[in-house]
Amino acid sequence: MPGAPPGDPGADDIEQTYPFFATDVDLDEYGYVEEEFFISGTANQYEGGEVASEHPYKTRVVVRRPAEQADSNGDVLMEWQNVSAGYDIDALWSPSPDHIMRSGYTWVGVSAQDVGVSQLTEWSPTRYGDLDVTDGGTVENDQLSYDVFSQAAQAVRTNENDVMGGVEVDQVLAIGASQSAGRMTVYYDDILDHIEPVFDGYGYMVGNAPQNTDRPEPVFQVLSETDAARTANPREDSDNFRLWEVAGTAHSGWAGYSARESIENREFDEREEYNCAKPPFSRAPLEQPLNASYDHLSEWASEGTPPPTAERITRTSEGELARDDDGHAQGGIRLSQVEVPTALNTGINSPADADSFFCVLFGSHEPYDEDQLAELYPTKGSYLWQVIRAERQNVRDGYVVRADSKENRREALKSDIGR
């Protein structure tokens, strides 16, 4: 049953334990399976881009894939697990499982960094006690993480230890969010020239991306409004680089936060609460342009067809984000939730106390009151028409996939706005 505790991490028998952060999504609905594998090998430590030493490691990968070849699109989205919270987070799976599965992608999460691996060993010593990506503490600063990530991709490509269960792999696309995007940037800039490339394309989400994208593999960067606010002079697109900035969205918004709630409560008995200066978590769905970006990156890598370009969020002469009189950021990709607002969604927030630093990543969500909504949308038809028009434009421009747009229209139809 989705959401039910699948086992006991403290059990002495590994068969009674279960994978950390095992999904509670109904995989059966899409004909998917989830499996965890342990991979080991020898990884290099690099200094100045050169191999300095070799070290053994053992870590885990989590695979969520179609059970049958016929349901696979042949592409693997390999996510560098995010460890900003002190443990592995499926940052890019969490808000997007429906799109990933309905499209036939295989999602693979790689535990590449010591913070995540060390937490695993404490959470379930029975299951994870012998994992180590530091060679017994002799390697610091996650220096082995780059080869760990590469070798996980090689294992997927070769179906080592049956990690793909016989599902054929056409492409492996590297994706990472926030700090993981930063690690992948180092990987691209400093490591790739010294190893055999194993990825067909790279997705850098809500985080850094390489500045000199002179390799043949395409690079796609998607930034929320939170991230755009930190970037006064965004990069120009090129033949193998694309940047999207999405107005009204947060670095860590509502979709991912709400999707992880039951899992975090299961793993930790409770989840951390935050005290933010503004109501937290933008509801503008950044996951929708992210979903579209995976499809574009896949086609770009396989067919050479570049994704559509997108207007940048507007900056003032001082480099600040330009806003309209109601507080909405101007320019950028404009989802219907921003273009036809029922609330003020922004990528900006701040902590109200010293323990709530992460508020800076959550954005804000301030619903309009009944009088504001009545003034903007005097009838249900006037509201629906504006939503439909915005949705049509975003689908036409390639920023939102049809299935997500259909869901947006359905939500608008179900609402009480204009009644």
Residue, then its C-alpha position, 0 to 999 in steps of 0.5 A: m500500500p502506498g505510504a505504508p511503512p515497508g519495514d524496520p530500519g533498525a531490524d537485525d535482518i536485512e530482509q526486514t529493512y527497506p531502502f531509505f526514502a523508498t517512494d510511497v508513490d503508487l508505482d504499480e499504476y504505471g507498471y514501475v518497480e523500485e529496486e536498490f543496489f549496492i555498487s563498489g569499485t575503485a574511485n580516483q581522487y583528483e587534484g587540479g583535475e589530475v588523478a592523485s590516488e585511487h581508493p575503494y568505495k561502496t555505496r548504493v543506487v536506487v532504481r525506479r524503472p518500467a517493469e517491462q521493456a515496452d513501457s520504457n522510452g530508453d532514457v535514464l535520468m540519473e540524479w545526483q542525490n541532494v544532501s543539503a538537509g543532511y541526508d539523501i533527498d530525491a529532489l527531482w523525483s519528488p515533484s515529478p513522478d507522474h511525468i517521469m513514469r508516464s513518459g517511460y523514463t528510468w530514474v536512478g538516484v546515486s548516493a555519491q557524497d559522504v553526508g548522505v552515505s554516513q547518514l545511511t549507515e546510522w539510519s540502518p546499520t544492518r542495511y548500510g553499515d559497510l557503505d563508505v565513500t571516504d576510504g575509511g575517512t582518508v579522503e575528504n571533501d567528497q573527492l571520490s564522488y565524481d568517479v562514483f557518479s560515473q561508475a554508477a552510469q556505467a553500471v546502468r549502461t552495461n546492466e551490471n548486476d541486472v540493475m536495469g532488469g533487462v530494460e535497454v538503455d539508449q541514453v543516460l542523462a545526468i541531472g542534479a538540483s541545487q548543491s548537486a548541480g554545483r557538484m556536477t559543475v565541478y564534474y563537468d569543468d574539472i573531471l570530464d577531460h580526464i575520463e571517458p564520458v558516460f553521459d549523453g546530456y546534463g541538466y543543472m536545476v536550480g543551481n550552478a552550471p558550467q560556464n564554458t560548455d564547449r563539449p558536444e553533450p548538451v547542457f540545460q539549466v533551469l532556474s527558479e525566481t529564487d536563483a535568478a535573484r542571485t544572478a545579475n547577468p544571466r548567461e546567453d544561450s548557445d548551440n549546446f547551452r540553454l537557460w530557462e528562468v521561471a517567474g514566481t517559482a521557488h528554489s524549493g517550492w510546495a510540490g517537493y515539500s508536500a510530496r516528501e512529507s509522508i516519507e520524512n515523517r516515516e523516516f524521522d517520525e517528524r519533519e522540521e518546521y520553519n518560521c519564515a517571514k512570509p507564508p512559505f512555499s511558492r505554489a507556482p509549479l517549477e516542476q512543470p518546466l522541469n518536466a518539459s526540460y527533461d523531454h527537450l534534453s532527451e531529444w537534444a541529446s538524441e536528435g540534436t534538436p535544441p530546446p526553445t529559448a526563453e525570455r529571462i526574468t527582467r532585471t533593473s539597472e541595479g541588477e534586481l528583479a523587476r516587479d509589477d505593482d502587485g509584486h510579481a516578477q516580470g519576464g521569464i517563463r510565465l506559468s498560468q499560475v503567475e500569468v493568471p494569478t490567484a495569489l502572489n507567488t514569489g521566489i523570495n523569503s527570509p527566516a524569522d528566526a535563527d533556526s529557519f535559514f532554509c526559508v530563503l529557498f522556499g519563496s512565498h505564497e500569499p493568496y488573494d482575498e475574495d474582493q481581489l479575486a472578484e475584481l480580477y475575475p468577475t465571472k468563471g468564464s473570464y477566469l477560465w479563458q485567461v487560464i486556457r490562453a496562458e496554457r495554450q501559449n506555454v504548451r505552444d512555446g514548449y515550456v509545459v507538457r500537454a499532460d501538465s497543462k491539462e491538469n492545470r486546466r482541470e484545477a482551474l475548472k474545479s476552483d470556485i473563482g468567478r462563482 
